[in-house]
Amino acid sequence: MKRGPISGAHPVHRGGGRRAGRRTGLAAIALTAAFALVTGCGGGGGGQDGDAADAKGGKDPAASGSADAAPSRAAVRIVPADGAKSVPTEGKLKVTAARGKLREVRVKDTKGRAVPGRIAADGLRWTPDRHLSSGTTYQVHAVAVDAEGRESTKESRFTTFVPKTTFVGTFTPEDGSTVGVGMPFSINFDRGITRPESVERAIRITTEPAVPVKGHWFGNDRLDFRPEKYWKPGTKVTVTLGLDGVRGRPGVYGKQQKKVSFTIGRSQVSTVDVKKKQMSVVRDGKVIKRLPITAGAPATTTYNGKMVISEKHEVTRMNGATVGFGGEYDIKDVPHAMRLSTSGTFIHGNYWAGGVFGKSNVSHGCIGLRDVRGGWDKKSPAAWFFHKSLIGDVVVVKNSKDKHIQPGNGLNGWNMPWSKW
């Protein structure tokens, strides 16, 4: 404060009088007292001037023990550890919080594909909704907060293992196809599956419009999906095969990551009355054609039940030896053939049986329609039906003196009640 009067003496040079100098000195003393008073008030109560001083660096909130600036007490733990290699694809990834709760967890691979998961209701753990893919690098970002809302963040990067033994599934229908209302999505695995729940969880089916779809296992190597009733025409079905990294049996993992879509076409359900030897073709609820047929002879009857067309062949060879009939027949050029069962039931053109159609049942279990050799006559009943049919159309056989076809013999799960499916 000694420099104040020196500065205040400048007017003496302008006026030169002693009285002026005395007034200046008294003013300086008063200013000094006032400054001391203001300084004392600001330092004691944390008033406005005190806050301003803090803002300018006069105080360090952390040094004074401010709770807001203290580090978060929450701790995040990620398993596997950062940099881990050959990590299992199932059951290993876990994120937990201590002395706080998880607020956010993000897991994605190097292509940006997210791994869905959920934080538990208590906020203490996060688990993935599905398995991880094999041979893939993942980045984990997790945030937890303590009781005061202070954040703690942790990240980890790890890579999953590459299995030595894998399995794949062959499926029907094909991607992009249009099929009949009876078409299930069926997948056959090249290895027997001993963990069916894990495999089934990895296959997701969505439909537009939405309809419940459920899966059913036939043995340990085939899984079919279908709705309770025939598909509604126009339904769009999307199947996501997320099998990459799924353990199907000890030491054996899936490797498919694929999306398949197909569309349900018009409705066509044809009914074969074996007793009347006639087939009625119903398109979208209306009979569009009645065709004479021949079915299984008394010694080789045709199965009853709902059968789905699973294959179509303009021409094919049929050899009785392949279906348990020895050398009874071997026809190299059967026209307009459509498979109805795995065991060998077809609906096909027949050019060798003469005038039996609508009159006699003479086949080895197939359903025959009149045709010509070579299938050149596009107006024949067999050619007409062949070209009007889609894979996935339904053929119902009734009034045969045989049993009902088994649901797993072909794509014929419609013969199983929904309650058992």
Secondary structure, DSSP 8 states (H G I E B T S, - for coil): -THHHHHHTHHHHHH--HHHHHHHHHHHHHHHHHHHHHHHHHHHH--HHHHHHHHTTS--TTTTT-GGGS----EEEEES-TT--SB-SSS--EEEEESSEEEEEEEEETT--B--EEE-TTSSEEEESS---TT-EEEEEEEEE-TT--EEEEEEEEEB---SEEE-EEEES-TT-EE-TT--EEEEESS--S-HHHHHHTEEEEEES----EEEEETTTEEEEE-SS---TT-EEEEEEE-TT-EEETTEEE--EEEEEEEE-S-EEEEEETTTTEEEEEETTEEEEEEE-B-B-TTS---BEEEE--EEEEEEEEEGGGGT-TTS-EEEEEEEEEE--TTS-EEEEESSS-S-TTT---BSS-EEEE--TTS--TTSHHHHHHHH--TT-EEEEES-SS-B--TTTTT-GGGS-TTT-
